[in-house]
């Protein structure tokens, strides 16, 4: 597929604290891929030991069926990305780094690019911030 035909590409670093169920979201991830809403471009797994050392996990070391996506490697995630992700992790946790194309948005993205448009900013609002804003709004409404 040509890059000019692709949808927006995002990345996630998802941390799994010790004792969490690392495969809990796997069926939903598979569903997103099967429905062609996203396409996994890169997927890497890390574990940060209690002493702070970090190791990348391979397919044989990954439990809960996450090995299904092992081998998804576009080369977009480099060692510097792994180091940055490792620095964000708590000791004893594991993480998955995912780079994915939003295939659902590809037709819009292609049309906009063909019209000469370009993305100049983007971002994501964390759910916690949204909930806090809604709570503050409700509190302000109740006071008035």
SVG drawing of the C-alpha trace seen along z (x, -y; Angstrom):
<svg xmlns="http://www.w3.org/2000/svg" viewBox="-28 -31 47 51">
<polyline fill="none" stroke="black" stroke-width="0.4" points="0.0,0.0 1.2,-3.5 1.8,-5.8 -0.4,-8.4 -3.3,-6.0 -2.9,-5.4 -5.0,-6.7 -3.5,-8.5 -1.0,-6.5 -1.0,-6.5 1.0,-4.8 0.2,-3.6 2.4,-2.4 0.2,-0.3 1.6,0.6 0.5,3.7 1.3,3.5 2.4,6.7 -0.5,9.1 -2.6,7.5 -4.1,9.6 -2.0,8.6 -4.3,10.4 -7.6,8.9 -7.8,6.5 -6.6,8.9 -10.0,10.0 -10.9,6.3 -7.7,5.6 -8.2,8.6 -11.8,7.4 -10.5,3.9 -8.1,5.5 -10.7,8.0 -13.2,5.2 -10.5,3.2 -10.7,0.3 -7.0,0.4 -3.9,2.1 -1.1,3.1 2.2,1.7 4.5,2.4 4.1,4.2 6.8,4.7 6.7,6.1 8.8,5.0 9.2,6.1 10.8,4.0 12.2,6.1 12.0,5.1 15.7,3.9 14.9,1.6 16.5,3.6 14.4,3.8 14.1,6.6 12.2,6.9 10.1,10.0 9.7,12.4 6.8,14.5 7.7,17.4 7.8,15.2 4.5,13.6 1.5,15.1 -2.3,14.6 -2.2,15.0 -0.4,11.7 2.0,13.6 -0.7,13.5 0.8,10.1 4.4,11.0 6.4,10.1 4.4,7.0 7.3,4.8 7.3,1.8 10.5,0.5 8.8,-2.6 9.6,-1.8 13.3,-2.1 15.5,-1.5 15.1,-5.1 11.3,-4.5 11.9,-1.4 14.2,-3.4 11.6,-6.2 8.9,-3.6 11.0,-1.8 11.7,-5.0 7.9,-5.5 7.3,-2.0 7.1,-1.1 9.5,1.6 7.9,5.0 5.5,4.1 5.2,5.1 4.2,3.0 3.1,3.3 4.0,0.6 1.6,0.5 1.9,-1.5 -1.3,-1.3 -3.0,-2.8 -6.5,-4.1 -7.7,-2.5 -11.3,-3.7 -10.0,-7.3 -8.0,-6.5 -10.6,-7.7 -10.9,-11.0 -7.1,-11.4 -6.6,-10.6 -9.2,-13.1 -7.8,-15.9 -4.2,-15.2 -5.4,-15.4 -7.0,-18.7 -3.7,-20.0 -4.6,-19.9 -2.2,-18.7 -2.4,-17.9 -0.8,-20.7 -1.7,-19.6 -3.3,-16.7 -3.7,-15.3 -5.7,-13.1 -7.7,-14.0 -7.2,-11.4 -10.5,-10.0 -9.5,-11.1 -9.3,-14.8 -12.7,-14.5 -14.3,-13.1 -12.8,-15.8 -14.1,-18.5 -17.6,-17.0 -17.6,-16.7 -16.4,-20.4 -19.1,-21.4 -21.8,-19.6 -20.6,-21.1 -20.7,-24.6 -24.2,-23.9 -25.4,-22.8 -24.1,-26.0 -26.0,-28.3"/>
</svg>
